[in-house]
Amino acid sequence: MPFLHPRAFAEIDLSAYRHNLRAIMKFIGPDASVAAVLKADAYGHSAKLLAPEAEAAGSKYVVVADTLEAIEVREAGVTIPVLILGKLIPGEWDSLAEYDLTPTIHSREELSLFENVAARRGARLKAHFKVNTGMNRLGLDYDEAFGVIEAATRGGRIEVEGIYSHFSSAESDEEYSRLQLERFTALRRMLSGAGIEPKYFHNSNSFGISRYGASGCNLVRPGLATYGCVPDLLSKSHGKEFELRPVLSLRSQIIHLRDVRKGASIGYDRTHVAGRDSVIATLSIGYHDGVPRSVSNVGSVLVLGERAPVVGLVTMDYTLVDVTDVEGVRTGDLATIIGVDGERSIGIRELAKTAGTIPYELTTRLGRRVARIPRGGASVRISKRSDAKSAG
């Protein structure tokens, strides 16, 4: 059902997403390509909206977590390869050939299962092999990986198209990251010595890219960076040329205004008591929609270009804010939870810090009631009421 006036919505800036992908491509140079990470519904930004943009911007792959996500991006019209990072479970294998999906092999057992799929199909199928160099979550242990990959090559039913690993601490532990990289590089040398030369090697996530570029590989897997959640991730040491742009803005409508007398309590458990006569606005967005409950009484939103503090507990469907100092506020005005309003802004990292979490968690927890609205250009500025009327 179409939303004429959504109660809560996320603006998805398609031009910012394309800009970020191209900035990353320029940053890593011509010897490596981008595989755009679109798992968890593009980190909550809408894979259906962004998958075609990733392909148009020049990504060689799109990357998802499971088969359902992979089918979704295929049905969005994506024709480039789709890599599934996750470990497949029974029932997923037979969809691979039907939708031309590329799985990741994490174990000897999975290799046998995929070889059986290839045999039933009478086809040679592509796969990537994940190597555990220190994350200790999924993947072949690096000391067994050579044997498994060599066995796949000998078997002939599987094309070893790619081999990859994953930094566990690229942002925080350089020594450990270099150990992981050394292990991965050593495996590559062993494979090359045996005449095994996959088309792709990849290791770097967003923070890995910022520290090591393509880390000597020919493919990178940026996620957070593509969404501009850390605008200065690449520009900190390389200049404004590589500044990234936030893709998502989160907004809601004021649906009710209430005059509250000094001393009155507000919301569940009376966690806020008005210290003055106040005007309290009810926003039609709550923790089901992605506003963290942990910002209760400590967070703020933007209304008509002004900061308005969150008061009381954030509830499932509503958030209350104090708009006493916002001149001319009316029902129907927009509140910005993430984004720009006039000369002020609230970035995703600010909100994450206030909530005591990370940007990934905030965007991936946006509920289905939050309409994703694509914008072709820069995020709209909404401090003028005429803009607010047209934002839906």
HELIX and SHEET records of a PDB file:
HELIX    1   1 LEU A   14  ILE A   28  1                                  15    
HELIX    2   2 LYS A   39  TYR A   43  1                                   5    
HELIX    3   3 ALA A   47  ALA A   57  1                                  11    
HELIX    4   4 THR A   67  GLU A   75  1                                   9    
HELIX    5   5 SER A   95  GLU A   98  1                                   4    
HELIX    6   6 ARG A  108  ARG A  121  1                                  14    
HELIX    7   7 TYR A  142  GLY A  155  1                                  14    
HELIX    8   8 GLU A  174  GLY A  193  1                                  20    
HELIX    9   9 SER A  206  TYR A  212  1                                   7    
HELIX   10  10 LEU A  224  TYR A  227  5                                   4    
HELIX   11  11 LYS A  240  PHE A  242  5                                   3    
HELIX   12  12 TYR A  268  ARG A  270  5                                   3    
HELIX   13  13 ARG A  293  VAL A  295  5                                   3    
HELIX   14  14 ILE A  348  ALA A  355  1                                   8    
HELIX   15  15 PRO A  359  THR A  364  1                                   6    
HELIX   16  16 ARG A  385  SER A  390  1                                   6    
SHEET    1   A 6 GLU A 306  PRO A 309  0                                        
SHEET    2   A 6 SER A 300  VAL A 303 -1                                        
SHEET    3   A 6 LEU A 334  ASP A 341 -1                                        
SHEET    4   A 6 LEU A 248  VAL A 260 -1                                        
SHEET    5   A 6 ALA A   8  ASP A  13 -1                                        
SHEET    6   A 6 ALA A 371  ARG A 375  1                                        
SHEET    1   B 5 LEU A 101  THR A 102  0                                        
SHEET    2   B 5 VAL A  82  ILE A  84  1                                        
SHEET    3   B 5 TYR A  61  VAL A  64  1                                        
SHEET    4   B 5 SER A  33  VAL A  37  1                                        
SHEET    5   B 5 LEU A 219  VAL A 220  1                                        
SHEET    1   C 3 THR A 104  ILE A 105  0                                        
SHEET    2   C 3 LEU A 125  ASN A 132  1                                        
SHEET    3   C 3 LEU A 140  ASP A 141  1                                        
SHEET    1   D 4 THR A 104  ILE A 105  0                                        
SHEET    2   D 4 LEU A 125  ASN A 132  1                                        
SHEET    3   D 4 ILE A 158  TYR A 164  1                                        
SHEET    4   D 4 TYR A 200  HIS A 202  1                                        
SHEET    1   E 6 GLU A 306  PRO A 309  0                                        
SHEET    2   E 6 SER A 300  VAL A 303 -1                                        
SHEET    3   E 6 LEU A 334  ASP A 341 -1                                        
SHEET    4   E 6 LEU A 248  VAL A 260 -1                                        
SHEET    5   E 6 SER A 278  LEU A 283 -1                                        
SHEET    6   E 6 THR A 319  ASP A 322 -1                                        
SHEET    1   F 2 SER A 265  ILE A 266  0                                        
SHEET    2   F 2 HIS A 272  VAL A 273 -1                                        
SHEET    1   G 4 GLU A 306  PRO A 309  0                                        
SHEET    2   G 4 SER A 300  VAL A 303 -1                                        
SHEET    3   G 4 LEU A 334  ASP A 341 -1                                        
SHEET    4   G 4 ARG A 344  ILE A 346 -1                                        
END                                                                             
